[in-house]
Amino acid sequence: MDFPQDLRYTASHEWIRQDEDGSLVVGLTSHAQEALGDIIFLDLPEVGKSYQREEVCGVIESVKAASDIYAPVSGEILAVNSAAAEEPGQINEQPYQTWLFRMNPTSAGELDTLLSPEDYARAAEE
């Protein structure tokens, strides 16, 4: 499997892009959406709320199962993609173009815990 090289990843299958302003854009990987199947519901985190790294901040449901969405790092939620919540099937169609939420990290050191594309590819194969 190939994964976009400009992103970082978590073991729980979120992708992360750091924007120029330091904020993080978070989405769900193609590997995750393939495993879930047709996504039918998305419960996104609350804007303004802060989460700790690896804390559950949302839920994604498919025809197969429900899965938690985790904060990739500690930080505050700046925005959510309400269009994705209204049409969650977008994640199946364009997993790397459909973001879930944007957050402001509170600990720069936690960014180093995110997986590189190569490390994520190895983990996803297991």
C-alpha positions as CSV (number, residue, x, y, z in Angstrom):
1,M,0.0,0.0,0.0
2,D,1.1,3.5,-0.8
3,F,0.3,6.4,1.4
4,P,0.7,10.2,0.7
5,Q,4.3,11.1,1.6
6,D,3.4,14.6,2.8
7,L,1.3,13.3,5.7
8,R,2.0,11.7,9.1
9,Y,-0.1,8.9,10.5
10,T,-1.3,7.2,13.7
11,A,-1.5,3.5,14.6
12,S,-5.3,4.1,14.9
13,H,-5.4,5.0,11.2
14,E,-5.8,8.8,11.3
15,W,-3.7,10.9,8.8
16,I,-2.3,14.3,9.9
17,R,-1.2,17.3,7.8
18,Q,0.5,20.2,9.5
19,D,-0.4,23.5,7.9
20,E,1.9,26.5,7.7
21,D,0.2,28.1,10.7
22,G,1.1,25.1,12.9
23,S,-2.4,23.7,13.1
24,L,-3.1,20.1,12.2
25,V,-5.7,18.8,9.8
26,V,-6.8,15.2,10.6
27,G,-8.6,12.6,8.5
28,L,-9.1,8.9,8.2
29,T,-6.7,6.8,6.0
30,S,-7.7,4.8,3.0
31,H,-6.7,1.6,4.9
32,A,-9.3,2.4,7.7
33,Q,-12.1,3.3,5.3
34,E,-11.5,0.1,3.3
35,A,-11.7,-2.0,6.5
36,L,-14.8,-0.2,7.7
37,G,-16.7,-0.4,4.5
38,D,-19.5,2.1,3.6
39,I,-19.4,4.9,6.1
40,I,-22.8,6.0,7.2
41,F,-22.4,8.2,10.3
42,L,-19.8,10.5,11.7
43,D,-19.7,12.1,15.2
44,L,-17.0,14.8,15.2
45,P,-15.4,16.5,18.2
46,E,-16.7,19.7,19.7
47,V,-15.0,22.9,18.5
48,G,-13.2,24.6,21.3
49,K,-12.8,21.4,23.3
50,S,-9.3,20.1,24.2
51,Y,-8.2,16.5,24.0
52,Q,-5.2,14.6,25.2
53,R,-3.2,12.5,22.7
54,E,-4.9,9.2,21.9
55,E,-8.1,10.3,23.7
56,V,-11.4,9.4,21.9
57,C,-12.7,12.6,20.3
58,G,-15.3,11.2,17.8
59,V,-17.0,8.1,16.4
60,I,-17.3,6.8,12.8
61,E,-19.9,4.2,11.9
62,S,-20.1,2.0,8.9
63,V,-22.4,-0.8,7.7
64,K,-19.9,-3.2,9.4
65,A,-19.0,-1.5,12.7
66,A,-18.5,1.6,14.8
67,S,-15.0,2.8,15.6
68,D,-13.6,5.5,17.7
69,I,-11.7,8.5,16.3
70,Y,-8.6,9.5,18.4
71,A,-6.8,12.8,18.8
72,P,-3.4,12.3,17.3
73,V,-1.8,14.7,19.7
74,S,-2.9,16.8,22.6
75,G,-4.6,20.0,21.6
76,E,-7.7,22.1,21.0
77,I,-10.3,21.5,18.2
78,L,-10.4,24.6,15.9
79,A,-12.9,23.4,13.3
80,V,-14.8,20.4,12.1
81,N,-15.8,19.4,8.6
82,S,-19.6,19.6,8.8
83,A,-19.9,18.7,5.1
84,A,-18.2,15.3,5.9
85,A,-20.6,14.8,8.8
86,E,-23.6,15.5,6.5
87,E,-22.2,13.2,3.8
88,P,-19.9,10.7,5.5
89,G,-19.6,8.6,2.3
90,Q,-17.1,11.3,1.1
91,I,-14.5,9.5,3.3
92,N,-14.9,6.3,1.2
93,E,-14.7,8.3,-2.0
94,Q,-11.8,10.6,-1.1
95,P,-10.1,9.6,2.2
96,Y,-7.1,11.9,1.8
97,Q,-9.2,14.9,0.6
98,T,-11.9,14.6,3.2
99,W,-10.7,16.0,6.5
100,L,-12.5,15.4,9.8
101,F,-11.2,18.2,12.1
102,R,-8.5,20.8,12.5
103,M,-6.7,21.2,15.8
104,N,-4.0,23.3,17.5
105,P,-1.4,21.1,19.1
106,T,-0.3,22.0,22.6
107,S,2.8,20.0,22.7
108,A,5.2,20.2,19.8
109,G,7.1,17.1,21.0
110,E,4.1,14.9,20.5
111,L,4.3,15.5,16.7
112,D,7.5,13.4,16.8
113,T,5.3,10.4,17.9
114,L,3.4,10.4,14.7
115,L,4.3,7.7,12.1
116,S,6.1,8.4,8.9
117,P,4.4,7.0,5.7
118,E,6.9,4.2,5.6
119,D,6.3,3.2,9.3
120,Y,2.5,3.4,8.8
121,A,2.7,1.2,5.7
122,R,4.5,-1.4,7.7
123,A,2.1,-1.2,10.6
124,A,-1.0,-1.3,8.2
125,E,0.3,-4.6,6.7
126,E,0.5,-6.3,10.1
